[in-house]
């Protein structure tokens, strides 16, 4: 027998609150690594190419774990799947902190829960996003995702700032502690979340629908982003201008704070011009600025352009997530979330190894130019593909 609507609504609101707290804990850990991971690997004696290879491995493993999210939820339920993922995050931090050979580092990367550049890696987002979409009426989806991402972005910024104060060698252990705390947060999810929601049991669709078209386009954006993951941006500033982890932590704190402040603006703007236009019209100028960063002759100039870029570049995140959830039927949301989230780390994984090669040569600005150019192509392509939406929710996305 179905529960009364008000009980379901109250339960979904409680789940949403817990998910937001979990996002804060997780993003704080990802913020730490966004500053320190490449520097930590460099301190362990890895070359820029080897650092890029480890970041590529971590992203590929994260993509594989993401693709396993839907089967995992079907077998053990949402709550247990999130607890297992938190345990993997904790163990990855422990492996990363083991001194000596490169073997524990490889194991840490293979667990699929190391964030190379502040991205939300692992299966977390694919499991959480359908729950976020269920927490509010359809017309408020963008607002829900804005709150979800706003909390995560502020925590990411605080994690980056904390990296300025925490010695590099202690970063892995702090990350492991975040995984442990994350498990404690997920343990408070309602027991009803141990059962698998009907939408998440549904078999994946075989047709080539909106989720598949979006996944193809998102993969191009993610491939471009892989050239400029935050950990590598920090590494580039270190190589180019000789700045240390403390300065980089402050810079990335400012960058992620600006990103956080942009999320409610994105939700407000999308209610006036639509989700798709908000995605494209804010993302496009930010990618032009990305190409300008390596052209700046001074550290202050490069940081100024980078900060301006971050003020716009993430406004497509809550709108993109809301657009994806609105573009498919409720029973397809888990499939769409898993697919569109999995292609991002998979596509991004190709780039860091090439970015590492570029940084070993004179063309250290090349990753910025490649990333900016590909992202501009993505913006134009997604606008062309969806400017006349075919989904039932098209009315909200002109």
N, C-alpha and C positions, 0 to 999 in steps of 0.2 A: 504493500500500500504506500502511495506517495505521501510524504510529509506535507503539512500545510505550507503554503507559499511563504508565510512570514518566518517559519522556522528555517526553511532553506535560505532565505535572505539573510537572517541573523547569522547562520552558520557560515555563509560565504563572506560576510563582513568580518567575522572573527578570523577566518582563514586569510583574508586579505591583509589584515593588520599584522598577523604573524609573518606572512610572506614579506611584507615591507621591512620588518625588523630583521629578518633573515638576510634580505638584500643588503641592508646596512652593514651587518657583520661581514658578509662575504665581500662586499665592495671595499671595505676597509683593508682586508687582506690583499685584494687585487691591487689596490692603490700602492701598498708597500712594494709589491713586486714590479709595478709599472715604473718605478724609479730605480729599484735596486737589482733586479734580476740580471740584466746584462752586465752591470758593473760587478755584481757578485761572481758571475761566471768568469768575467775577465780577471778578477782577483784570484780565482782558482787556477789561473794559467791558461785559459782557453783563448784561442785567437779569435779575431772578429768573425772569420768564416765559421769556426766551431761554435761560437755563440749563436750565430744565425741558424746553424744546423740544429742546435738544441731548441731554439724557439720554434723552428719549423716542426720538429718532432712533437713538441708540446701542443702545438695547434692541431696537428693531425690527430693526435690521440684525443684531444678535446672534441674534435668533430666525430670521431668514432664513438665516443661515450655519449655524445648528443644523439646520434642515430639510434643508440640502444635505449634511449629514454622511454619511448612508447612501449616497447616490449617489457621493459623493466617495470613500468607502472602497471601494465596488464597483469604481470605475475605477482607483484608484491604490494601494489597499491601506492598511491601518491606519497603518503607519509613515510613508509619504509624506504621507498626509492630515494627520497631526499635525505634520509638518515644515512643510507649507504653512501651516497654521494659526498656527504659531509665527512664521513670517515675516510674516504679516498683523498679528500683535500688535506686532512690532517696528516695522513701517512705520507703524502707527497712532500709536505713541508719537512717532515722528519727525515726522509730520504735525502732531500736537497741539502740538509744541514750536516750530513755525515761527511767528515773530512776524508781526504785520501784520493782514491781513484775516481774516474769519471763514471763508473758503473752505477753508483747510487743516484747520480744526477740523471742518467738515462732512465732509470726506473721511475724517478719522480716525474719526469716528462711523460712517460708512458701511461701514468695513471689518469691523464687527461683533465686534471684540475688545476694546473699551473697557468696563471694568466700572464702572458708575455707582454701585454701592453694595456692592462686595465680592462680588457674585454671580459664579459661575463662568460667564462668558459665552463665546460662540464655540462651535465644535463639539467642543471638548475632552471635556466630560463625556459626551456621547452616544457618542463613540468609546471612551472609557476604561471606562465602567461595565459593558458586557458582559464586558470582559476581567477586571475586578475580580470579577464574579460567577463567572467560569470559574476563578478562582485558588484557590478553596477548595471543600470539599464543601458541598452545599446547606444543611446545618444550621449552617454557619459563615458564611453570607452576611452576616448582620448584623455579625459581628465584622470581616470584611474591609472592609465599608463604614465601620465605626467607625474603623478604622486609617486608611483613605483620607481620611476627613473630619477626623479628629483632626490629622493632619499638615497638612492644608490650613488648618484653623482657627488652629493655632499660627503658621503662616507669615503668615496674614492679619493676625493680631494684631501680629506683628513688623513687617509692612509699615506698619500704622497707626502703630506707635511710631516707625518710621523717618521717617515723614512729619512727625513733630514736630521732627526735626533737619534735614531736607533743605529748603532754600529752595523755595518753591512753584514758582518758575520752572524749577527743575531736575527737577521731578517727571516731566514727559513724557520727558526723556532717560533718566532712570533706568528708566522703564517700558519704553522701547525696548530698553535693555540686558537687562531681564528676558526679553523676547521672544527676544533673541539667545541667551541662556543656555539658555532653554527648548528651542530648536532643537538645541543641542548635546547636551542630555540625551536628547531623542527619537532623535537619531542613533545612540545606543547600544542601541536596541531590537534584539532578535534579527532577523536577516534574514527569518526565518519570518514575522514580522509584516508584511512587505511583501506577502505573499500575503493574499488576502481569505478570512477564515474562512467556513466553510459557512453559519453562522448569519447572517452579515452579507450574504450573497449572496441569501438568501431574499427573495422578493418580499413587499412589505408586504401585510398581511392587509386584506381589504376588509370583514370583518365588524366589528360594533360590540362589541368584547370588553372585557376588563378594562383593557387599556392605554388604550382610548378613554374609558372611564368615568373612570379615574384622571386622564387628561389634562384632562377637563372640570372636575373638582374642583380639580386643581392650578392651573388657570388662574384660578380665583376667589381662591385663596390668593396667587398671584403678583400679581394685580391689586391686592389689598390691600397687599402688600409694596411695590408700586411707589410708594405714597404716602409710604413711610418708608424708602427706600433710604439706606444709611449716609451717602452723600455729602450727601444732603438733610438728614438728621438733624444732621450736623455743621454744615451751613449754618443750620439752624433754631436750634441752640444759639448760633451766632455772632450771629444777628440778635436773639434773645431776651435773651441774657445778656451779649453783647459779648465772648465768650471768643475767644482766638486759636487758630491752627493747632496750636501746641505743646500747649496744654491739651486740645484736641480729640483730638490724636493719642494722648495718654496715656489719655484716657477710652475711646476705641475700642480701644486695646490691651487695656485691662482687660475690655471687653465681649467681644472676640473670644477672649480667653484663657478666660473663663468658658464661652463656647460650646464651645471645644476640650475643656475638662475634662468637659463634659456628654456627649460622644460615647461614651466607654467606659461611662459610667453608663447611657446609652440601650441599648447592646448588652446589658449585664447585665440591665437591667429587662425588655427584650423577651424574654429567655430564660425569664422567669418569668410575665409577664402577656400576652405576645404582641406582635407588631409593631404591630398596629392600635391596641391600647389604649395602648401606649407613645406612639405618634404623637399621639393625641388627648388623653390625660389629662395630658400635659406641655405641650402646645401651648395648650390652652384657658386655663389660668390666666395664661400669659405674655401672652396677648392682652388680658386684663382689665387687666394692668399697663400695657400699651401705651397704653390709654385714659387712664390716670392720669398719665402723664408730663407732658403740658402743663398739668395742674392744679396742679402743684407750684410754689410761689411763688419758690423759690430755685434757683440752679444746683446746689448740693449735693443738694437734695432730688430734683430731676429726674434727676440722674445716678444717685443711689441706686436709684430705681425702674427706670431704664433698665438698670442692671447686673443687678438682680434678674430683670428680664425676659429678658436675654440668657442667664442661667444656665439657663433652661428652654426658650427659644424655638427653639433649634436641635437639641433632642433628637429632633425628628421627621425630621431630615435623613437620617441613616444608616438609620433604620427605614423611612422612606418609600422610599428607593432599594432597600433589600432587599425590601420588600413588593412593589414594582413588578416586580423581577426574579423573585421567587417566584410572582407572580400569572400569569405567562405561561410558555409553553413555551420551551425553550432557543433554538429557531430564531426565536422572535419577540422575543428580548431586544434586538437592535439596533434594531428598529422601535419597541419600547416605550421604549427609552432616548432615541431621537431625538425621538419624539413628546412624551413627558412633559417632557423638558428644553426643547424648543422652545416649548411653550405658555407657559412661565414668563416668559421675557423678552418674548414677544409681548404677553401680558396685562399685565405690569408696565409696558410701554411707554406704556400709555394714561394712567397716573397722574401721572408727574412734571410734565407740563405743567399739570395742574390744581392740583397741590401748589404749583407756582411761582406760579400766580395767587392761591392762598390766602395765600401768604406776602407778597404785595404788598398784602394787605388786612389788616384788623384780626383776621381769623379765622385767625391763624397756627397755632392748635392744631387746626384742622379736619383736617389730614391724619392726625393720630394717632387721632382719633375714628373717622374713616372706615375707616382701616386695621384698627384693633382690632375694629370692628363686623363688617366683612366677614370677617375671619379667624375670628371666633367662629362665624359662619354656616357657614364652610367646615368647621370642626372637627365641628360637629354633623352636617353633610351627609355627610362622608366616613365617619363612624362609622355612620350609619344605612344608607348604601349598602353597606358591606362588613362589617357586624357578623356576617353569616352568609356567609362567603366561599364562592364557587362554584369556586375554583381547586383543582387537585389538592393544592396546598401548604396548604390551608386549616387543616390540623391544627396548624400552627405559628402561626396568626394567628387566635385565637379572637375 
